[in-house]
Amino acid sequence: MPTALTEELQSMKTVHPTFLIACFVSLIASSVAIHAQEPRPSSKPKQAPKPPAYDDSVPKATLAGVRYGRHERHVLDFWKATSDKPTPLVFVIHGGGWKGGSKERIDRFADTAVLLKAGISVVAINYRLMAHTEGVEPPVKAPLHDAARALQFVRTKAGEWNIDKARIGAAGGSAGACSSLWLLYHDDLADPKSADPVSRESTRLFCVAVKAPQTTLDPQQMKEWTPNSRYGGHAFGKKNFSEFLSGRSEILTWIAEYSPYALVTPGDPPSALFYASAPAIGKIQKDPTHTANFGVKLQERCRELGVNCEVVYPGVEGVMYETPTEYLIDTLKASAEISR
């Protein structure tokens, strides 16, 4: 008779192969499940971000990617108007808080096709953004002085590009509009004695027509005009508006140098400022960064000094121009007719 040990050994002989097969199947199933959870490599290679493109309404530039400086963003595009005489020029500075944006957004600030048809040439520029301002004090000096340099460079091309360097108006939006007003009101940065021909050219403008500009970089004025102001600290390296306001006394010299409101003087050229909503001085604004409060307070200051400054917003009376393009054409072309 078989002993208990013999029976156990016999049982193992019959059960063991089945057990091994079951374990093998289980191992395969587990492996499949694990691999199913792992991310599979994409079958398609990652594509580089598409470069900015102009809107279909914007004609092809006569010259694209023209360099005016050493930085990778020191580039501009030029549209040449057909004319047998030197043409006025609209100089477009894109918006984006000095943090983003590109010259390809030109259609937001000026109608290139309409300007060309009116016999006005156009330039759109890129400039250094806040991410490129390491070592620059204050940071806002980089985009503002880039705009000045680009304008001087364009003037060196006056003969080649058939431009009347005395009739250059600026357009732009938001931070680009603030840059435009800074150029309009700042003393000429030209250095007549410089060995650099670009530096010898003027940085002054004939006029400005811009959308939703910030007209001051003084946090105290911003707070008085619009209680929920929150913009501008980054221009001077401040982390937020609270730090901007509390540290105001330390940067008064910078504010005096870079705030358009502080730079207006009698005899300055005219401007037109366009906003999407009506002002309400001293009240909370839905969009405090682009409020028309900026416009009406600059207008008040300009009137005190005898400087022409038109402010356009919904509901305002006596509007002569609906868009910056209309203003630029009328102002630049009128000066041309007078000069003839």
C-alpha positions as CSV (number, residue, x, y, z in Angstrom):
1,M,0.0,0.0,0.0
2,P,1.3,3.5,-0.8
3,T,2.4,5.5,2.2
4,A,1.3,9.1,2.8
5,L,4.6,10.3,1.6
6,T,4.2,8.3,-1.7
7,E,0.7,9.8,-2.2
8,E,2.0,13.3,-1.7
9,L,4.9,12.8,-4.2
10,Q,2.4,11.4,-6.7
11,S,0.2,14.4,-6.2
12,M,3.0,16.8,-6.8
13,K,3.9,15.0,-10.1
14,T,0.4,15.6,-11.4
15,V,-0.2,19.2,-10.1
16,H,3.2,20.8,-10.5
17,P,3.1,21.2,-14.3
18,T,-0.3,22.8,-14.2
19,F,0.9,25.2,-11.5
20,L,3.9,26.2,-13.6
21,I,1.7,26.9,-16.6
22,A,-0.7,29.0,-14.6
23,C,2.2,31.0,-13.1
24,F,3.7,31.6,-16.6
25,V,0.3,32.8,-18.0
26,S,-0.1,35.1,-15.0
27,L,3.4,36.6,-15.5
28,I,2.7,37.3,-19.2
29,A,-0.6,39.0,-18.3
30,S,1.1,41.2,-15.7
31,S,3.8,42.2,-18.1
32,V,1.2,43.2,-20.8
33,A,-0.7,45.2,-18.2
34,I,2.4,47.0,-17.1
35,H,3.5,47.9,-20.6
36,A,-0.1,49.1,-21.4
37,Q,0.2,51.6,-18.6
38,E,3.6,52.9,-19.7
39,P,3.5,56.0,-22.1
40,R,4.3,54.9,-25.6
41,P,6.8,57.0,-27.5
42,S,5.1,59.2,-30.1
43,S,5.3,57.9,-33.6
44,K,5.6,61.5,-34.9
45,P,8.6,63.7,-34.0
46,K,7.7,66.8,-32.0
47,Q,7.3,69.9,-34.2
48,A,8.9,73.2,-33.4
49,P,6.5,76.0,-32.6
50,K,5.3,77.8,-35.7
51,P,6.9,81.2,-36.2
52,P,4.5,84.2,-35.9
53,A,2.7,85.0,-39.2
54,Y,1.0,88.1,-40.4
55,D,-2.7,88.2,-40.9
56,D,-4.0,87.6,-44.4
57,S,-5.0,91.3,-44.6
58,V,-1.4,92.4,-44.3
59,P,0.4,92.8,-47.7
60,K,3.7,91.0,-48.1
61,A,6.6,93.2,-46.8
62,T,8.9,94.8,-49.2
63,L,11.8,93.9,-46.9
64,A,11.6,91.4,-44.1
65,G,13.9,90.6,-41.2
66,V,16.0,93.7,-41.6
67,R,18.5,93.9,-38.7
68,Y,18.9,97.1,-36.8
69,G,21.0,95.8,-33.9
70,R,22.9,92.8,-32.5
71,H,20.2,91.1,-30.5
72,E,18.1,88.4,-32.1
73,R,15.0,90.5,-31.7
74,H,16.5,93.6,-33.2
75,V,14.7,93.1,-36.5
76,L,12.1,95.0,-38.5
77,D,9.9,94.6,-41.6
78,F,9.4,97.4,-44.1
79,W,6.5,98.1,-46.6
80,K,7.3,100.6,-49.3
81,A,4.6,102.9,-50.6
82,T,4.6,103.6,-54.3
83,S,5.6,107.3,-54.8
84,D,7.9,109.4,-56.9
85,K,8.5,111.6,-53.8
86,P,9.6,110.7,-50.3
87,T,6.7,109.3,-48.3
88,P,5.6,109.7,-44.7
89,L,6.1,106.6,-42.6
90,V,4.2,104.8,-39.8
91,F,6.4,103.2,-37.2
92,V,4.6,100.3,-35.5
93,I,5.6,99.1,-32.0
94,H,3.7,96.0,-31.0
95,G,2.1,95.5,-27.6
96,G,2.4,92.6,-25.0
97,G,3.3,94.3,-21.8
98,W,7.0,94.3,-22.9
99,K,6.8,90.6,-22.0
100,G,5.5,89.1,-25.3
101,G,4.1,89.9,-28.7
102,S,5.7,90.4,-32.1
103,K,5.8,92.7,-35.2
104,E,3.4,90.2,-36.9
105,R,0.6,91.6,-34.8
106,I,0.6,94.8,-36.8
107,D,-3.0,94.4,-38.0
108,R,-4.1,95.1,-34.4
109,F,-2.6,98.6,-34.4
110,A,-2.6,99.9,-38.0
111,D,-4.1,99.0,-41.4
112,T,-1.0,98.5,-43.6
113,A,-2.9,98.1,-46.8
114,V,-4.8,101.3,-46.3
115,L,-1.7,103.2,-45.3
116,L,0.2,102.0,-48.4
117,K,-2.8,103.0,-50.6
118,A,-2.6,106.5,-49.1
119,G,1.1,106.8,-50.0
120,I,2.4,106.1,-46.5
121,S,5.2,103.5,-46.0
122,V,5.2,101.3,-42.9
123,V,7.7,99.7,-40.5
124,A,7.0,97.1,-37.8
125,I,9.7,96.3,-35.2
126,N,10.6,93.7,-32.7
127,Y,12.5,94.6,-29.6
128,R,14.0,93.1,-26.4
129,L,11.4,91.8,-24.0
130,M,11.6,91.6,-20.2
131,A,13.1,88.2,-20.5
132,H,16.1,89.7,-22.3
133,T,16.8,92.6,-19.9
134,E,19.4,91.0,-17.6
135,G,21.9,93.6,-16.6
136,V,19.7,96.5,-17.8
137,E,18.6,99.1,-15.3
138,P,15.7,99.7,-15.2
139,P,14.5,96.8,-17.3
140,V,12.1,99.0,-19.3
141,K,15.2,100.8,-20.7
142,A,15.7,97.9,-23.1
143,P,12.5,98.0,-25.1
144,L,12.3,101.8,-25.1
145,H,15.8,102.3,-26.2
146,D,15.4,99.5,-28.8
147,A,12.5,101.4,-30.2
148,A,14.6,104.6,-30.3
149,R,17.4,102.8,-32.0
150,A,15.1,101.2,-34.6
151,L,13.7,104.6,-35.4
152,Q,17.2,106.0,-35.9
153,F,18.1,103.1,-38.1
154,V,15.0,103.7,-40.3
155,R,16.1,107.3,-40.7
156,T,19.5,106.2,-42.1
157,K,17.5,104.4,-44.8
158,A,15.5,107.4,-45.8
159,G,17.2,107.8,-49.2
160,E,17.2,104.2,-50.0
161,W,13.6,103.5,-48.9
162,N,12.2,106.8,-50.2
163,I,11.1,108.0,-46.8
164,D,10.6,111.6,-45.6
165,K,12.4,111.3,-42.2
166,A,10.6,114.5,-41.0
167,R,7.2,112.9,-41.2
168,I,7.3,109.7,-39.1
169,G,4.3,108.8,-36.9
170,A,4.1,105.9,-34.5
171,A,1.4,103.4,-33.8
172,G,1.0,100.6,-31.4
173,G,-1.0,99.2,-28.5
174,S,-0.7,98.9,-24.7
175,A,3.0,98.7,-23.9
176,G,3.9,99.5,-27.5
177,A,1.6,102.5,-27.3
178,C,3.4,103.6,-24.1
179,S,6.7,103.2,-25.9
180,S,5.3,105.4,-28.7
181,L,4.4,108.2,-26.3
182,W,7.8,107.9,-24.6
183,L,9.4,108.6,-28.0
184,L,7.0,111.4,-28.7
185,Y,7.7,113.3,-25.5
186,H,11.3,112.4,-24.7
187,D,14.1,114.8,-25.6
188,D,15.9,113.8,-28.8
189,L,18.5,111.1,-28.1
190,A,20.5,111.9,-31.2
191,D,24.2,112.3,-30.7
192,P,25.5,114.5,-33.5
193,K,29.1,113.9,-32.6
194,S,28.9,110.1,-32.6
195,A,31.0,108.1,-35.0
196,D,28.0,105.8,-35.4
197,P,25.8,107.2,-38.2
198,V,22.7,105.6,-36.7
199,S,23.3,107.3,-33.3
200,R,23.4,110.7,-35.1
201,E,19.8,110.4,-36.3
202,S,16.8,111.9,-34.4
203,T,14.5,109.9,-32.2
204,R,11.7,112.4,-32.4
205,L,8.3,111.7,-33.9
206,F,5.9,113.8,-36.0
207,C,2.8,112.4,-34.3
208,V,1.4,109.3,-32.5
209,A,-1.9,107.4,-32.8
210,V,-2.2,104.4,-30.4
211,K,-4.5,102.0,-28.8
212,A,-5.0,101.7,-25.0
213,P,-1.7,103.2,-23.9
214,Q,-0.5,103.4,-20.3
215,T,0.4,107.1,-20.1
216,T,2.2,107.0,-16.7
217,L,4.6,104.7,-15.0
218,D,4.1,106.4,-11.6
219,P,2.3,103.9,-9.3
220,Q,1.0,106.8,-7.1
221,Q,-0.7,108.4,-10.1
222,M,-2.1,105.0,-11.3
223,K,-3.6,104.4,-7.9
224,E,-5.2,107.9,-7.7
225,W,-6.6,107.6,-11.2
226,T,-7.7,103.9,-11.0
227,P,-7.8,102.4,-7.5
228,N,-7.4,98.7,-8.7
229,S,-4.3,99.5,-10.8
230,R,-1.9,96.5,-11.0
231,Y,0.4,97.2,-13.9
232,G,3.9,98.6,-14.3
233,G,6.1,97.3,-11.6
234,H,8.0,95.0,-13.9
235,A,9.2,98.0,-15.9
236,F,11.4,98.8,-12.9
237,G,12.2,95.3,-11.7
238,K,9.4,95.2,-9.0
239,K,7.7,91.9,-8.4
240,N,4.2,93.3,-8.0
241,F,2.2,96.5,-7.7
242,S,2.4,96.6,-3.9
243,E,6.2,96.5,-4.1
244,F,6.1,99.1,-6.9
245,L,4.0,101.5,-4.8
246,S,5.9,101.1,-1.6
247,G,9.3,101.5,-3.3
248,R,8.2,104.5,-5.3
249,S,10.5,107.0,-3.5
250,E,13.5,104.9,-4.5
251,I,12.8,105.1,-8.3
252,L,11.6,108.7,-8.7
253,T,14.5,109.4,-11.1
254,W,13.5,106.4,-13.3
255,I,9.8,107.5,-13.3
256,A,10.8,111.0,-14.4
257,E,12.9,109.5,-17.3
258,Y,10.5,106.8,-18.5
259,S,7.0,107.9,-17.7
260,P,5.3,109.6,-20.7
261,Y,3.2,111.9,-18.5
262,A,6.3,113.2,-16.8
263,L,8.0,114.1,-20.1
264,V,5.4,116.3,-21.8
265,T,6.6,119.8,-22.5
266,P,5.2,122.8,-24.5
267,G,5.6,122.4,-28.2
268,D,5.5,118.6,-28.2
269,P,3.9,116.9,-31.3
270,P,0.2,115.8,-31.3
271,S,-1.3,112.5,-30.4
272,A,-4.5,110.5,-30.6
273,L,-5.3,107.9,-28.0
274,F,-8.0,105.3,-28.6
275,Y,-9.7,103.2,-25.8
276,A,-12.4,100.5,-25.8
277,S,-14.4,101.9,-22.9
278,A,-15.3,105.2,-21.2
279,P,-13.2,106.6,-18.3
280,A,-14.2,106.8,-14.7
281,I,-11.5,108.6,-12.7
282,G,-11.1,107.3,-9.2
283,K,-13.3,104.3,-9.7
284,I,-12.6,100.6,-10.0
285,Q,-12.1,99.6,-13.7
286,K,-12.8,96.3,-15.4
287,D,-9.5,96.5,-17.2
288,P,-7.3,98.9,-15.2
289,T,-4.3,98.2,-17.4
290,H,-6.0,99.7,-20.5
291,T,-8.5,102.1,-18.9
292,A,-9.3,105.4,-20.6
293,N,-8.4,107.0,-17.3
294,F,-4.9,107.0,-18.6
295,G,-6.0,108.9,-21.6
296,V,-8.1,111.6,-20.0
297,K,-5.4,112.4,-17.4
298,L,-2.7,112.8,-20.0
299,Q,-5.1,114.9,-22.0
300,E,-5.6,117.2,-19.0
301,R,-1.8,117.6,-18.7
302,C,-1.3,118.3,-22.4
303,R,-4.0,121.0,-22.4
304,E,-2.3,122.7,-19.5
305,L,0.9,122.8,-21.6
306,G,-0.8,123.7,-24.9
307,V,-0.1,120.3,-26.5
308,N,-2.6,118.6,-28.7
309,C,-3.9,115.3,-27.4
310,E,-7.1,113.7,-28.6
311,V,-8.7,110.9,-26.6
312,V,-11.3,108.6,-28.3
313,Y,-13.6,106.2,-26.4
314,P,-17.3,105.1,-26.6
315,G,-19.6,108.0,-26.0
316,V,-17.1,110.8,-26.2
317,E,-18.3,113.8,-28.2
318,G,-16.6,115.5,-31.2
319,V,-14.8,112.5,-32.5
320,M,-13.0,113.2,-35.8
321,Y,-11.3,109.8,-36.2
322,E,-12.6,106.3,-35.6
323,T,-9.2,104.6,-35.9
324,P,-5.5,105.3,-35.5
325,T,-5.0,104.7,-39.2
326,E,-7.5,107.5,-40.1
327,Y,-5.7,109.9,-37.8
328,L,-2.2,109.0,-39.1
329,I,-3.3,109.4,-42.7
330,D,-4.9,112.8,-42.1
331,T,-2.1,114.1,-40.0
332,L,0.9,112.9,-42.0
333,K,-0.7,113.7,-45.4
334,A,-1.9,117.1,-44.3
335,S,1.7,118.0,-43.3
336,A,2.9,116.9,-46.7
337,E,0.4,119.1,-48.5
338,I,1.4,122.1,-46.4
339,S,5.1,121.5,-47.1
340,R,4.4,121.6,-50.8
